Amino acid sequence: MKLGKTESVCPVCLRRIPAERVARGGDVFLEKSCPEHGAFSVIVWRGGLGEEFDKWRSYTPPDGDNGSKCPTGCGLCAGHLNKTCCALVEITRRCNLRCPVCFANGGTDAPEPSVAELYKIFKKLAAAGNTFVQLSGGEPTVRDDLPEIVAAARRAGCDTVQLNSNGIRLGSDPDFTAALADAGLSFVFMQFDGMSDNSYIYLRDSQLITEKIKAIDICSRFNLGVTLVPTLVPRVNIKEIGDIIDFAVSRSPAVRGVHFQPVSYFGRYPFPPADDDRITLPEVLQQIEIQTGGKFKLRDFNPSSCDHPCCGFHGDFVVLPRGRIMKLTKKYNPDACCADDSHLKNRAFVARRWTRPANDTSAAAPTDEKSDYRDMSTFLSRVKSHGFTISAMAFQDAWTLDLERLRRCSLHVSDGARVVPFCARYVTGSAPIQL
């Protein structure tokens, strides 16, 4: 059954070509054909067409593309539909790991922008209203002047400064982590692939679980909230989804949530993956419910409210004493992503949930167990201190790229001159795109 037409790119030459979404049973495939390199078919949605996924299917696609020049003309082009929620700024290409699943192909010695150059980028972003920035790389913590960069972003007017990190230096160098907190870092988006070293050996080529836990402890010491970011890869760490969530809940309020990223094949994966090398959003949602014993249910989650609904999901919760969970997720509005201020609302939500309150001592409060959460002020205080999110983002690679989805992207990468949708910035094929 054909579900609709869109456009994509050839995964070999990356030219823009027509594509169709085709349903077979409970699965959806993206099918396309390049005049030069032939036909391609890839799974994009597995086991998720039942009525429990009605929210994901209530989206009405826009008419036409308004002269969209995606993906090569992004920056942002006239056909782009969403404003910037988070602006990612690459501050280095160096890295202290050599991960085979790195989307940015980090680990090179490319020239790095100075603090002064980065300040100009931050200033330009803030002037355009893009005050939520993510410092990324490479591995940003390899730069000894990272605290100066954080301070520069704050000085330029960026309200929220997020660090994308593997956490190694955060745990091994407490003085450095303290300097980041003092400089105004908002929170840490930390690579966290599982509870066993086997997952890290496969995905990161290192035994890292001890370093990860130490990094969380050090960040907590300086009141920096941490969101765990697992890259999910079939036959590697899918069975650890529940364990990761249980660990995150047990570390609340230091850990603010879990943000799952189903593996996408770009960067260091320029060869055609098989369908069983992928895990799709419905499967992640189903595994969350199964592996947590129903503590978190499929109905507790909504499609992404600031991007295309097939790009992600989120659930909002509060962790009560003894690891009890209360759902806070609001009713889904399928038109929310079309509102003019949707990016501002989403930005404010993430900042509230992932940033720990200043001087938060709630985790050690002696009256915590005896608190009456029927009292509204007590409950709201708990929501602020122990807010917890579970979310996911399904990045698109050259095989899965759907330009309708790309036009809804609100996660953008800044190169100083312009901002580019994340998946357009990092997509790679046999003939890499020039952006």
N, C-alpha and C positions, 0 to 999 in steps of 0.2 A: 504494500500500500504506500503510495506516494504522499508525503506529508507537506511538501512545499518546496519551492525552488529558492535557491540562494546563489551566492558566488563564493569561490574559494581560490586557492592557488595550486598550481602544479607542484608537488613535493620535490621535483627534480630541478626545474628551471624557475619556479616561483612566479610564472606568469599568471595573471588573473584569468580564471576560467569559470564557466557555469557549473553549478552543482545542484544536487537534489538530496533531500532527506527522505529516506525510504524506511518504512517500518516492516519488520518481519517478526511476527510473533510479538513478544514483549520488548524487542530490541529495535534501535534506530541506527541506521548506517548513513554516512555521508558518502555519496557517490559522485564521481566527476571524471572527466576525460580531457587529457591534454592532446592537441593535434600531433604533437611531436613525441610525447613520452607515454601515451596510452592511457588506459582506464585505471582508476583507483577506487577502492571501497574500504571504509574504515568504520569500526564500531564507535559510536559517540554516546550511546545511552542504552545500557543493558539492564533488562528486567525491571523497567520502571514506567509502564504505560497503564497500570491499574488505576482505580479510582482514588487510591491514597496519594497519587501523584497529580491529581486534578489541578492543584495550585500551580504546578510547573507548566501546565498546558493552557492556563487561562490568559496567557500573554497574547496580545494582538500585535503582530508585526507592523511596522510603519509602511506607508505607501512610498514606493520609489526609493532612490538613494540620494536625491538632491545633489547629483553630480559628484558622488563620492569618488575619491581617488585612492581608496584603500587597496592594498596596504602601502604601496610605494610612495603615495602622496600624503601620507598622514603627517599631521603636524600642527594643529588638528585641521583636517580638511572640512570643507563646507558640509559634507555629508555626515559628519560625526554628530551623535545625538546627545551625549552626556558630557557634563563638565568634569573637571578634575576633582576627585575625592582625595586621592593620595598621589603626590608627585615623588617619584623615586629619583634620587640623584646618585650616580655612580661616582665615588670618590677615589677609587683605586681599582686596578685589575689584578693586583697582587693577592695572594692567598696563602694561608699556612696549611691548607689541605689541597688534595688533588682529587676532587669528587667526580666520579664518572657521570653523575646525574646533574652536573652544574649547568643551569640554563645560560649563565653568562660566560661560560668558558673561561673562568677566572684562573689566575696563576701566572699571568704574563707580567712583564716589566714595562708595560706601556706608560708613557708620561702621565703624571698625576697632576690634577689641577691644584693650584696653591690655595691657601685659606682665603686670600684676597679674591681670587677668581671664583671660588665657591660662594663667597659672600655676595658677589654680584649676581650669581644664579639665584641664590636664596632671595635676594632683594627683588629681583624681577618676578619670581614666583609669588612672593607675598604681595607685591603691588597689583598682581592680577587676581588676588583673592585666594591663591593657592597656599594656604598657611599650614598645611599638613604635609610634612616631608618625611621620606624614608631614606636614610643613609645606607647605601648598599655598595656592592662591589662585584667581584672580588670579596675579600674579607676586610671590612672597614677598620677592625681593631689592629691591623698590621701598621696602621699609621699612628705614630707616637703623638701627632698633633690632633688626634681625633677630638679631645676635649675642646680644643680651640675651634674646631669645625662646628661642634655642637653649639658653642657659645656664639659663633658667627651667625648660625641659622636663627638663633633666638634674637640676636641683636638686629637681624634683618627683618624681623616681624613674624617669624614662623611660630605659631602657637604650640604646635605639636611636633616633636622631633623624635622619630622612631629609628631604632638601630636594628638593621638586619645582620645577624651575626651567628657564627657557629658556637660562640660562647667560650672558646678555649682560653683566650686571654682574660676574659671577664672573671673566670674562676681562678686563674693562676696569678693574677696581678691585681689584688684588692685596691691598691693605691690608684691604679689606672681607672678601675670601676668607680671608685669614690670621686675621682676627678670628673668623670662623665656625669655623674649625678649632680655634682656641684655646678657643672656648666649648664645644666638645664635639660638633660636627656629625659624624655617622657617615659619611655618603656623600651623593652627589648623584644624583638621578634626573633626567637631562637630556634635554629635548626635542631630538631629532636625526633629521631627516626624510630625509636623503640626503647624497650626496657632491657634488651639484651645486646651484648657486644656483637653478636652475629650480624645483626642488621647494619651496624655501623661499619663492620669490616667489609660487607658487600657494597654498601652505598658510599662510604667515605674512606675506605681503605685504611681504617684505624679503629682501635678499641677506644671508644669515647664516652661510654655511659657514666663512668666515674667523673670525668671532666664536666659533663653536662649537669649532673646533680650539684657538683661544687659551684658551678657558675650560677645556678638558681639560688643557692645559699648565699653567695656573695652579693648578688643583686638584691636579695631580700634584706641583707644587712644595711644596704644603703637606700632601701625603700624604692627600688626600681622594679616595677611589675614586669613579669615575663610571660609571653605567650608562646606556647610550644608549637613548632611548625614541622610536622612529619611529612616527608615525601613518601607517598604510598606506592609500593611496587609489588605487583603480583608475585607470589611464591617467595617473597622476602619478608615483609612485615605486616601483611594484611591481618594476620591473626593476632597482632599486638594492638589493634585499635582500642579494644576495651581496656587493656592494661595501661595504655598511655593515658586514656581518660581518667581511669581510677587513680593513677599516680597524680595527675594534674589536680584532681579534686582534693586529694589528700594534702597537697601543698598549697591550697588556697589559704590566705589571700596572696601569697607570694606569686603563685601562678594564676594568671588572669583568664586563661582559657587555652583551647587547642584549635589550631587552624590547619586543617588537612589540605595537602596538595597532591592529588593524584598525578603520578608521573607523566610528564610530557616529554616528547622526544625531539629536543633541539639541543643546541650547544654541542655537547660531546656525543650526541646520538644522531648522526646524519644518515643512518641507514633505515630501511623500512621495518618498523616493528610489526609483529603479528597482533591480531586482535586479543589474544590471550595474554599479551604483554601489557594490557591496559586495564585499569579499573575505573568505572564511571561513577558519577555522583549517586545514582540510585543504589548502587552496590555499597558505596560508603555508608549511606544512610541506613541501609538494611543491616550492615555489620555493626553499626553503632548500637542499634536496638538489641540485636542478638547478643553481642559481646558484653554489654552492660547489664544484661538480664532484665531489660525493660526499664531500667532507671531513666534512660533517655530514649524516648520513643520517636518514631518517624513523624508523628503528628506534632511533635514539639518544635519542628523546624519549618522554616519558610524558604522559598527561593530568594536569591540575592535581591535586595531592595534597591541597589544602586547600579546594577549591571543587568545584562540579559539574564533571565531566570535559569538558563541552562549553563551559566558560568559559575554558579556557586549556591551555597545555602548558609543559613545561620540560625542559631538558637540562642536565646538569652535566658539566663538562669541566675539564681542566687544559691550559694552554698550555706546551709544552715548547720548548726552543731551536729557532731557525729556523722558528718558526710551526707546529711539529708539534702535533697535537691528540690527546689521549687522553681517551676517554670514561670518565666516572665515574658516569653515571646508573644508579641502582639499579633493581632489578626492581620493576615497578609493582604496588602493592597496591590493588585497587579499593575496599577497605573502609577505607582509611587516613583518608579524610575523615570517617568516622563515629566515629573514636576520640576519646575525651574530650580527649586532649592533642595532637591533630593540629595545632592552631593554634600550640602552643608549639614543636613540632618544625619546622614550616614557618618560623616566625619566627626560630628559631635558625639554620636553614639559610641564609636570606636574609642575615641579619646577618653570618654567617661569610663568605659568598661576595662580598658587595658592599662590605664594609668592608676597607680595606687594613690590614695589620698595622702596629702602631706602629713608627715609625722604619724603615720598609721600605726597604732599600737593595738588594734582590735584583736589580732591573733592571740595575744597574751592576756586579754582582758579576763580577770578572775571571775567576773559575774556572767560570762558569756553563756554558760549552760543554763543559768537561772533567768536569763533575760526573757521577757514576755514579748514575743514577736507579734502578738495581737495588737500591741501598741504601735500606732502608725509611725511615730518618730523613731522608735527602736527598730522597726522593720526597715524603714528607709535608710537608716544608718547602716544596717547590715547589707542592704543592697549596694550601697556605696563602697563599703569595705570589702565585701565578698562577692561582688558581681563576677559572673563567670560566663564565658561564651564558648560555644562549639560552632565552628564555621568551616567552610571549604571553598577553594577556588580551583576550578578546572582550567588550567592554562591550555591554549591552543597551539599546536605545532603545525608544520606544513601539511600534514596529512589530515588533521581535524579542523583546520582553520575555516570558520564560517564568517563571512564578512558581515552578515546581519548581526551576529554576536559582537564582532569587533567594533561595530559602530556604537554599541552600547557601553563600551569599556570606560570605566572611571579611574582605573589605575594606570597612570601615565608616567613615562620616563622623560626626564628633562635633560637636554644636552646643552642648555644655556640659551640656544637660539629658539627652540620650540619644545613642545611636549608631544610625545608619541605614544599611542596605546601600547601597553606592555607586550602583548603578543605580536604586534607588528615589529617592535624593536628587536625582539630576540629570535624571531622565526628564522630558521636556517634550512637550506636544501643543498643539493649538489652544487648549485651556483648561488652562493649567499646573496641575499638582498642588500642593497646599498641604501642606508637611511641617513 
